[in-house]
Amino acid sequence: MHYAVDGGTLPVLRITMNPGEWVDCETGSMSWMDDGIQLHTGTNAVSKMVGRPMDDKYVQRYVATAPGEIVFAAKAPGTIKAITIHQSQGLIVQRGSFLACVGRINNEIFIQKRLATGFFGSEGFIMRRFLGEGIIFIEMDGSSFEYDIPNGGTKVVEPGFLAAMSDTCKMDIRNVDGVPNVLYGGETLFDTVITGPGKIMLQSMPVGVSAAKMYQFVPHGGA
């Protein structure tokens, strides 16, 4: 198996596979592929070659029955990062940042319930934790920045800018003090506080934040 990231600021992930190899990806994220690669359905012949995808609702598995290439395009201008995980350290990824993975990897829902639960809905701040051995590919909107946080060190991040973090990090949600911050500062009502040890990966232009900014300039009926 071999992978490459091409396309500059409009990146695509290209993975070439040999027969019997597979890739798991976010449902619906496949862009194009060769005829020798098939979608794992759990009932077709190719499914007997491999096990179940790590999460049937969230993930699709594509299996090579002949040498071929499969390609995944990023949803927005930015970067695609390849991150290797091991049994001793997993990765927590923001919903929407996961693109694909190769190897023996499982995932589970990671929910952070804190004071700001109401802002994220009744389920809290939902991310996904990836565990096992392999490579995870994440897409990051805009430019990407990485920080190694020492044990006990912290980084305060606006919601949406955190793409992923080591599962050794701890995440908390704290309210922004002071009504003027909310009314005049253009800030959200809460911040994400990450405590080390571990690595965090930040993105400079989250799609949700950019869309909200652009919406301000879209004409609305009756305005």
PyMOL commands that set and color helices and strands:
alter all, ss='L'
color gray80, all
select helices_A, chain A and resi 45-49+117-120+179-183+207-215
alter helices_A, ss='H'
color red, helices_A
select strands_A, chain A and resi 2-6+12-17+22-26+30-33+37-39+59-64+68-73+78-85+91-94+98-112+125-141+144-149+154-157+162-166+170-175+190-195+198-203
alter strands_A, ss='S'
color yellow, strands_A
deselect
rebuild
show_as cartoon
